[in-house]
């Protein structure tokens, strides 16, 4: 298969020359490696494997290396970094393994974006399955009473998109008691109008 490298790196090296860190305590189950391989096949390698100049061991990217091998890559994008000591190198490796676990996933924002993205394979998002959108059956009478209008937002550039993401995050936090994003947005708009266009 074609080997695609879509990240900044210091060197392309033979995959068999890389040495995994014997102190790496992060174990990668086969299902995770399969998902990583599928993502890399779709995207190319978008993050370099980090190797220590001090020890020659991999610090970040053990899972990516296994996925790249599974895909049959012969070369790997590598970023070589300096560490003052073994302790600093080890700390960076453990932090890379653990820090992402502290993140909180915004399911509402993810669901909103899915309506604009033509990808239906959950594993390309690093997920085992996509959230299910449940639609309750309504009678003809109820359908006539309940009108739902859906809008797609098109951004001119990344800055506008980031402003929207920040706005959504703030709305979700401010009106956390509301069950849906639509209710939160309605609360914000009503408050905005009641205060003559001044956000409270």
N, C-alpha and C positions, 0 to 999 in steps of 0.2 A: 504494500500500500504506500501511497505518497506520504512522506514525512513532512509535516507542517510545523513551523516554528513561528508563533505569533507573539513572542515576548522579547524583551531586551535581555541580552545575555553576554557574557564575556567570551565564551568559547563553546563550540560544538565539539563534543568528545565522543569517543567510542563508548557505547553503552556498557560494554563488558569491563571497562576500566574503572567504573565507579564502585566504591566500597561503602556498604551500609554501616552505620554507626552501631557497634556492638552494644552500646548502652541505650539504644532507642527502645523505650518501653511501650511504644504505641504499636499495637498489633492491628493489622488490616485484614478483616475477614474477606473471603473470596467474593462475596456479593459487592462489597465496597470497591474492590479492584475492578470488577466487571463494569460497575457504574462509571468509575473514573476512566476506564478504557473507552466506554461509549462516548463520554463527554469529550475526551481528547480526539477521538475519531471525528467528531462533529466540529470541534472548535480548533483543533491543533493544540500544540503545547503552549499554553498562555502564561505559565509561571515557570521560571527556571528552577532547576534543582540547585540548592545551595550546598557548596562544598567548602570545608574549612581548609585554609592554607596551612594552618598549624598542624592538624592531624591527618589531613587527606580524606577524612570521613565525610559522608553526607550529614548535613545538619537539618535541612528541610527538604522534603520531597521523597521520602521513602515509599509512600503509597503511589506517587506519580511514577516513580521508577518501575515499580512492579507492573503498573498499567501500561507503560510504554513498552516494556518487554513483551507483555501479552499481545500488544498490537504488532509486534515485529519490528519496532524501531531499531535502527543500528547506531544512530547518533542521538545525542541528548543535549539540549541547551542547558548550560551550567553557568552559575554565578559563583565565583570564588571570593570568599570573604575572610578577613583577618579577625582573629580572636586573641585577646591578651593572655588568656589562660584556659585550661581545661574546664574550670568552673564556669567561666563566661560562655564557652561553647555549649556546655551541657545545659545551662540555664536557657539559652536561646532556643535550643531544640525542644525542651520541655514546654516552654512558653508557647511555641508555635503549635504544639500538640494540644494544649489545654485552653488557650485564651478564647478560641472561637466558641467553646462550650458555654461561655458566659453571655453570648449574644442572645437577644430575644427576636424571634421571627414575627414580623408583622403580617399576619395572615390576610387581613383586610386589604392591605396594599398589594399583596401578591395576587389576590383574587381580582382586584381592579385591573392590574396589568395584564392578566391572562386574557382578558377580553380583546386586547390589542396585539397579542402575540400569536403567531400561527405555528405553535409548537404544541403537540399533544402528547409527547413522550415525557412522562414525569421524571425519568432518570436523567434527562438532559438538564434538569434543574437541580440534580442531586437529591431527588426525593423518590421514595418508593411508589407513591401514587399521588395524583392530583386531588385537591379537595373536591368533594362531590357537591354539586349545586342541586339542591333539592327543590323541585317545583311541585307545589301542592295542586291537586285537581280542583278546579272551581266550576261552579255551575255557570250557565250562560248569563244568568242574572247577575251573579257576582262579578263576572268578567266585565260586564257593561259598567259596573260601578267602580271597578278598580282599574285605573289607567296607569300604565308604567311607561315612562319615557326614558330611553337609554341614550347617553351621549358618549361619543368617542373623542378623547382629547388629543389633538395633534400639536406637538411642540415644534417651534422653529429651531431650537438648539438645545444643547445639553443643560445650559444654565437655567432655561425656563423649566425643564424637566426636574432639575434639582430643587428649584423653588417650590414646585408642586409637591414633591415628595416631602419637603420640610413642612409645608402647609398641612398635608394629610397627617403627618406624625403629630403635629401640634393639636389638630382637631381631635384625633383619637385620644390624646392625653387629657385634653380639656373637658371633653364630653364622654368620658369613659363609661358613664352609667348608661348611655344609650346602647341599644342592642346592635344597631346597624350603622354603617358609615353614612347612609342616606339621612338617618335621624340626626346624626352628629352635624352634618353639613347644614341641615335645616335649622338646627338650634343656633349655629353660628350666624347664618344669614339673618334669622329673625332678630338676634341680638345686635347685629350690625345695623339693621334698619331702624331698630328702636332707639339706637344711640346716634342717629343722624350720620351714619357712615363712619363712625369712630369705633374701632375694635376695643372691646372691654376685656 
